Amino acid sequence: MVNMDKLNISEFFVYRWRYLIGYILVALGLIAALLLTGLFLRAEFSSQETQSVVNSNSTSIVNFGTSSMINMPYIFCNTPALRCLAFQS
């Protein structure tokens, strides 16, 4: 039998380094998830996605028709991102 009154939990290696070990495991899990996700993503847009972006991005901001109003959130949120990606209509 183990004498329990002589054991000091703070002297165990795992206990002293528990936070560092935990952070390393979380970081490795995150890196593994990102790498695995990167392996299964498509590297290109489909022709339907490309055509949708071109149609929505070519909407005139000056003309406030019904279709323009529907696409305004898309235009204001995605136009800077599309310009950063050099995706021109």
N, C-alpha and C positions, 0 to 999 in steps of 0.2 A: 504494500500500500504506500501511496505517496503521502508524505507529511505536508498537509496544506498550509500550516502556519509558517513554513519556511519559504514558500513560493512568493516571489515578489513579481507581479505582472509587469511592472515598469522596466524590468531588466530584460525582457524578451525582445529580440531583434524586430519582430513583426510589429510589436506594440509601439516601440520607439519610432519606427519609420512608417507607421500606418498611413499618415496623410500623404507622404511622398509616394508611397506605393499606390495608393488610391488615385492620386492625380496622374501618375504614369499610366495606370491601367485605363483611365478615362481618355487620356490623350491617345493612347494606342488604339483604343476602340473607335475614336473619332477619325483618326487617320485611316484606319482600315475601312470604315464606312465610306469615307470620301473616295478612297482608291477604288473600291468595288463599284461605287456608283459611277465613277468616271469610266470604268470599263464597259458599262452597259448602256451608256448614253449614246444617242445618235450624234454624229458630228456635223450634220447638215440639216437644213430646213427642207420640208417637203414642198412640192410646187403649190399645193393648196395654201400652206402657211405663208409662203412668199407672196402669193397673189393677194391674200387677205391683208398683209402688211402694206402692200403697194396701194390697194384700194382705200384702206383706212387712212394712210398717210397722205394721200393726194387730196383729201378733203380740204376745201378752202375755209379758212378761219373767218374771212370777211363775209362770206355768204352764210347767214344763220338760218338755213333751212332745217327741216326736220331731221334729215339724215346727218347734217352737221352737228346738231345738238346731241344726237345719240353718240356720236364718235368723239365728242369733246374730251371726256375723261381719258380716252385712249390717246388722243393727240397730245394732251398736256403732260401725261405721265410717261408715255413711251417714246415720244419724239427725241428727247435728249439721249435716251439709251440707244435708239436706232442710229443717231448721228455718231455716237461714240463707237459703235460697231461698224461704221462706214457702210451702212445699208441704205442706199439711195434709191428713190423711186424713179 
